[in-house]
Amino acid sequence: MMGTNTARVFDDALALPVDQRLELVDVLLGSLNSPIDPVIERLWAEEAERRVAQIDSGEAGLIDGEEAFSRLRAKYRG
């Protein structure tokens, strides 16, 4: 069960602008002390940039998250 302080932190974090939430995520992930392979990190960054460019150019489109999950459920139910 989530404590009051934790819930307040979550609420405050979710109220931040997107760029500040991304920065928070980066700090939190870094605090887990998981080893980061710079090559893998660079490859993920390049992939993210490639995908954003595809969206910006109209080559790829976006769908609502609920629609995406609905399609996945339908596909893998058998």
C-alpha positions in Angstrom: 0.0 0.0 0.0 1.3 3.4 -0.9 2.0 5.8 1.9 0.7 9.4 2.0 4.2 10.8 1.3 4.7 8.5 -1.7 1.3 9.4 -3.1 2.1 13.1 -2.7 5.5 12.6 -4.5 3.7 10.8 -7.4 1.1 13.5 -7.7 3.7 16.2 -7.7 5.8 14.3 -10.3 2.8 13.8 -12.6 2.0 17.5 -12.4 5.4 18.4 -13.8 5.8 19.4 -17.5 6.8 16.6 -19.8 10.5 17.7 -20.1 10.9 17.8 -16.3 9.2 14.4 -15.9 11.7 13.0 -18.4 14.6 14.5 -16.5 13.1 13.0 -13.3 12.9 9.6 -14.9 16.5 9.9 -16.0 17.7 10.8 -12.5 15.6 8.0 -10.9 16.8 5.4 -13.3 20.4 6.5 -12.8 19.9 6.2 -9.0 19.3 2.5 -9.4 23.0 2.0 -10.0 22.3 -0.3 -12.9 25.3 -0.6 -15.2 24.7 1.4 -18.4 26.4 0.3 -21.6 27.2 3.5 -23.5 26.9 1.7 -26.8 23.4 0.5 -26.0 22.4 3.9 -24.7 23.6 5.6 -27.9 21.8 3.0 -30.0 18.5 3.6 -28.1 18.9 7.4 -28.5 19.5 7.0 -32.2 16.4 4.7 -32.5 14.3 7.2 -30.6 15.5 10.1 -32.9 14.7 7.9 -36.0 11.2 7.3 -34.8 10.5 10.9 -33.9 11.8 11.9 -37.4 9.4 9.3 -38.9 6.5 10.8 -37.0 7.5 14.3 -37.9 7.8 13.5 -41.6 4.4 11.7 -41.7 6.1 8.4 -42.5 4.8 6.9 -39.3 1.6 7.7 -37.4 0.5 7.5 -33.8 -2.4 5.7 -32.4 -4.1 6.0 -29.0 -2.6 3.8 -26.3 -6.0 2.1 -25.6 -6.3 1.3 -29.3 -2.8 -0.2 -29.3 -3.5 -2.4 -26.3 -6.9 -3.4 -27.8 -5.2 -4.5 -31.0 -2.6 -6.5 -29.1 -5.2 -8.2 -26.9 -7.2 -9.2 -30.1 -4.0 -10.4 -31.8 -2.8 -12.6 -29.0 -6.0 -14.1 -27.7 -5.8 -16.8 -30.2 
